[in-house]
Amino acid sequence: MVAKKNKIGKGKKIIASALVTAAIAASAGWWVIGKNKVPVSSYVATVVVDGDTFVTKEDQIIRLTSINAPEMERCGGKEAQKELEKIISGKPLYMKVVFRDIYNRLVADVFTPEGSVSEKMLASGWVYYYRRTESESDLKTIGERAREAKIGIYGPKCTQTKNPVNPECVIKANDALGSGNKQYHFPGCGQYANTSVQLYMGDAWFCTETEAKKAGYTKGADCFDKKWR
């Protein structure tokens, strides 16, 4: 099983070797997409691991740059995987390798004849933008449009301010983007109204403070000495 925890940004970036670069840019020259020149590859995806990672027929594990998809067990994970399958399956893939990560994956800008795969995934709303360089403002804008339109992971299925399953369970528990700073808030806490439950990021709803604490969350400082059930 391909390791997926701690995506781009964690761990030391290791630049892909000259042999890897040569293999990706083999023989066919360069393919121009807009202002970008990317090495032509004959790679075709055989297995789509999730919404940002796939395996080629040459057994190369490819991790898309600039985006993060929900973990498969989280809200939107399966939808992101299906969206990536739809975009790349059966098509020639054109790649520019950026580096090899600590999981031995080739982190790459990937294109089909229709354009950037990362752009299409961001436009679908099933992944979120992950900044890599200052030159990616277009990608960021695409991601922001999806958020404003409330599609994909930004829709009510995965981003919530009210509990649609059990309206009586109103404690909002946030995982702070996986940083380990896990806090919960309930009605009466200062930031409660501004807090969303992003299920695609691992956030959760709880009925009681006891449940939230048992799951590893601590009461937000904005709750002061207030208590909930």
Secondary structure, DSSP 8 states (H G I E B T S, - for coil): ----SS-TTSS--B---HHHHHHHT-SS-EEEETTEEEE---B-EEEE-SSSEEEETT--EEEESSEE---TTSTTHHHHHHHHHHHHTTS-BEEEEEEE-TTS-EEEEEEETTEEHHHHHHHHTSSEE----TT-HHHHHHHHHHHHHT-GGGSTTTEESS-SS-TT--EEEE-GGGTS--EEE-TTSTTGGG--EEGGGT-EEESSHHHHHHTT-EE-GGGTT----
